[in-house]
Amino acid sequence: MYEYVGNLHIHSVYSDGTGTVAEIAKKAQRAGLDFVVITDHENMRGFKKGEEGYYNKVLVLIGMEINDTCCHYLALNIKEEIENNTLNPQQVIDQVNEQGGIGIIAHPFEKGSPFYARGIAFPWNQWQVKGFQGIEIWNFCSGWKDNLESRLKAIFLLFWPRFCITGPDKEALKKLDFLQGQGEKVAAFGGSDAHNIRFRLGFIPVMVGSYLKTFRSVNMHILLKEKLTGDYKKDKVKIYEALRQGRSWVADDYRRNSRGFSFNLKYEDRTWTMGDEVEYREGMWIEVFTPHKSRVRLIHNGQRVAVSQGRKHVFKSIEKGVYRIEADYMILGCYRPWIYSNSIFLV
């Protein structure tokens, strides 16, 4: 498998971001990314203007974020814009599916803060829907807003936003586990929700959601069976197929890059990885490798069943069900959330 790293859920000058497509690509290259997915609100102007493609070594893909007051939905791998429909988001999901797209419920449990944008939040509030492909379990911008719990903390996080990284949304993880437990192959996604907003606090210039900083934080790592070739159209298919199948993990790469992580199911000489659905056989085991020392939790059907520390982790006594991995790294004597894998399904 070949690993590539990208950032999802990005806003440009075509909605409420401040960077052009080319500027975003340049920041992504500085951050060491292989691809980005721009999802401007309610439009795909960049796609229509032919701005999707390679910028040096970074592949820029363009989707959109649908809906305004609630039920925000990321639509990837579509060609035509889809109108808002907050009253009936099922129609939005169906339209994305009709185009063969990938649909992701964005920041589903966002709470907001009275100290930012008058407390406005954009949660998902209609869970009777079906047919979506993913849930955004970790959103940098939403995590930042939700942590502005006091005036003093809000000022602190304006200048040191990295301290808002407290891990994925716990409710989103619970929802993911619940849906997968019901037999739904819904994938976990993470995104920056980067806007690169500039303003002044008195005489002090401030930036919220810097492209460069967020591109080094909550990222998507994907596994491909073949290398990217530099052919924009062929590589686009490969990246979207990996995201659709859940051959990926979400990680905060700022202090510990998660390149090289692996989470595999083993049986005799056979190996399966994230996104795979496998027929259960007695004697199977799980192997996990983390590129730095970490504390790893094995999650089975939404429950923690084992913990391991170090870099190589082996788990035996495997049963039928859904398995995923959570990993934390240690800094200054404290564990920090790091890697959240997609699942392996044993049936």
N, C-alpha and C positions, 0 to 999 in steps of 0.2 A: 504494500500500500504506500501511496505517496501523500504526504501531509502538506496542506496549504492553509494559510491563515487569512481571514477576512473580517471585515466589520460591516454590520448590517444596521439599517434604520438610521439613515443620514439625511439631513435637510440642507438644501442648497439655496442659492438666490432665487430659484424658481418657486420657493414658498417662503418659509420664515427663517431660513438659514442665511449666512452672509458670504459664503464662498461659492465661486463658480465651480463647475464640474472639473475643470482643469486644475484649479487650486486645491480642491479636495483630493484629487489624484496625487498631486505633489506632496501633500501632507501624509497621505497613506504610504507613499514610497519612503518618506523619511521615517515613518513609524515601523517600517519593515513588513508591511502587509502585501499579500499577493492579489487580493481583490477587495472591492467594496461594493455595497448595494445601496444606491441612493433611492430614498422613498419620500419624495416631496408630497406635501398635502394636496390632494385633489387634482393632481396633474402629472403628466409625463412629458413635459416640454423638452427636457433634455433628450429623451428617447426620440421624440419627433424631429428634433433638430440634428439627429445623427451623432449625438455626443457619447453614445454608449460604445465601448471598445477599449483597446489597450492604450494606456498612457505610459510610455516607457515600459516598465515591468509590471505595472499595476493594471488589472482588468477592472474597468468600471462598468457595473451593471445597473440598470435603472428600472425600478418598479414604481409603486406609489403607495401612499397611506390614505385610506378611504375613511370617510365619516369625520364629523367635526365635534359635536358636543359630547359624544360618548361612543363606545364600541368601535374604537380605532382598529383598523384592519390593514395589515401590510400585505400587499399583493405583489408577488415576484413572478417573473417570467410571463408577463402578459404583454400584449401589443396594443390594446385599446384601453383608453381611460374608462373608469367605472364611476358612476355618479354616487354621491352619498345617499345612504338610506339608514339613518339611525333608528327609525321606527321598526324597520324590518331588516336587520343585518343578515338574516338567512338569504335574502335575495342577493346581497353583496357577495356572500360566500359562494352561492350558486353561479354567479356571473364570473367570478374568478376561476371556478372549476371548469366552466364552459370553455374558457380560453386555455385550459391546460396549465393554469398557473398554480403557484404555491401560496396558500393563505395562512397568515399568522396573526393570532389575536395578540394585540400589542398592549403592553403595561396594563394587564387586566384588573389589577387591584390597586391602582395608583390612588393615593390619598390626597396629595398636595399639601400645601402649607399656607397659613394666613400671612406668612412673611414673604411670599413670592406670588406674583400675578393674581393677587386678591383671592388666593386659595383655590383657584380653578384646578380641577383634576379631570381626567378623562378615563374613567374605569370602564370595564366591560360589564354590562348588567343584564345580558340576555343569554343565559346558559342553556336554553332549550335548543340552540342551534346545533347543526351537524355538518360534517363534511369539510371542516377546516383541517389543515395539515400540521399546524404547530401552535405553541403558546410561548410567548416571550417571558421566560422566567426571570431574566435579569436585564434590567434597563438602567443604564448609567444615569441618565437625566432624571428619571422617575425616582431612583434611589436618592439622588441629590435633593430633589424637592421634598420628598417624604421625610428627610432627616432635618429639615429646617424647623426644629421644634421650639425654638425660642429666638428672640431678637439677637442675643449674643451669639448663639450657635449659627444663626443665619449669616451674620457678619463673618464669623470664623470660616464657614464653608464657602463663602464667596472667594476667599483668597486661598484656601486649602481644600478644594473640592474632593481630593483623593480620600479624605477622611470619611466621606459618605459611603465608601465601598464597604458595606457590611454584609454582602452576600446576596444571593437571589431572593426574590420575594417568597416568603414562606407559604403564603396562601396560593401562589401560582404553582409552587412545587407540589402542594397537596392536591391541587386540581389536576395537575399532570398525572400524578400517581393514581388518582381516582379514575381518570379517563382510561389510562392504560390498563388498570385493573378490570375495567368493563370491556376490554378487548379492542379498544381504539388505539391504532398505531399513530398516536400524535407525538410529534417530535418537540424537544426542548430547544429554544432559541435564546440568544442573548444579543443585545444591541446597544449602541451608544446613545441613540436618539440625539446625535450631535447637531447643534445649531450654530455654534461659534458666535454667540451673541456678545456684542461689545457695548458697554455703556460706562458712565462715570458715577462714582460714589463720591460726591463733592468734587475734589480735585484729583481723585485717584481713579485711573482707568481700570476697569474690571472686565474680565471675559468669562462667560458662563458656557460650559459645554465646548471647550476648545477642541477643534478637530484633532490636533496633534496629541493632546493628552488623552482624550477619550479613545483614540485609535490605538493607544498603548494599554488600554484597560480591558473592558469587557468585549472579548472577541469570540468569533466562531472559528474553530479548527475543523477542517474536513479531511476525509480520507478518500483518495481516488485510486482506482485500479490501474490507471494509466497516467503518465505525466501530462501536465499542461504543455501545449506545443507552441503557444503564441498565436494560434489561429483563433481569433475572437469568437466566431460562431460555434466552433467545435468545443472550445473551452467553456463557453457559457453553458452548453448542454451538460458537460461533465460536472460543473460546480452545482448547478441546480438539481441534478439528479442525486448528488451526495446529500444536499440539504433536504430534499424531499424524503429520502430513505432514512435520514437520521444517522448517517455515517459521520458523526460529528460530536464535538463537545463544546461547552461554553467555559471560558476561563478568563480570570482577571490576570493579564500578563504583565502588569506594570512592574512589580518587584520580582516576580518569578515567572519567566516565560515557560509556558507549558508545552512547547514544541518537544516532541518525542514521547509524550504520554501514550500509553496503550492500555486497552481494556479488552481482554480476549477471553472467550470461552473455549476450553480445550477438551478434546476427547481422542485418545490414542494419538494419531498423527494429524488430526484435523483441527482447524482453528476457525472460529467465527468472531465477529466483532460487532460494534455498535450498529443498531439498525437491523440486525439479522434476526429472523425468526427460525428457531431450530427445534427439531423434534428431540424431546428429552431422552437421554440414555443414562442409565446408572453408571457412576464412575466418572462423570464429567467434573471438571474443576475450572476455576476462574483464575487468571493471572493478570495482574495490574502492574504497570511500571510507571513511576513518576520521575521526571528528570531531576528533581531535587527531593531531599528528605521531606516526608509529609506524613500526616495522619489521614488514613484512608478509611472511609466508611462504606461498607457494602450494604446497599439498600435492596430489599426483596419485597415486592408488592407494597411498597411505600413505608416499610419498616426497616430500621437498622438492625442487621442480624450479625454483623461482625465488624471489628475495628483492627487495623494493622498500622504499624509505624515503620518508616524506613523509605526505601526506594522501590524494592521489589516486594510485591504482596501476592500471596497465594491463598485462595479460599477454596476449601473442599466442602463436602456434604451439601452439594447443590441439589435443589429440587425444581419442580416445575414452577413457572411464574415469571415475573418481570424483574430483571436485575439492572441496577445502574450504580454509578460510583460518585461519591462526593469526596473531595480531597482538600485539606487545609495545609498551608505552610506556616512555619513559625518565624516570627520576627519580634525581637525585643522581648522574648519570653511569652508571647501571646500567639495563639493560632489565628490565622486570617483565612477567610474563604478563598478558594483558588479554582478548583476544577469541578465541573458538574457535567457528567457524561450523559449521552443519550443511552437508551436502554437496549438490552438484549432480551429477546422474548423466547422462553422455553415452553413449548406446548406438548 
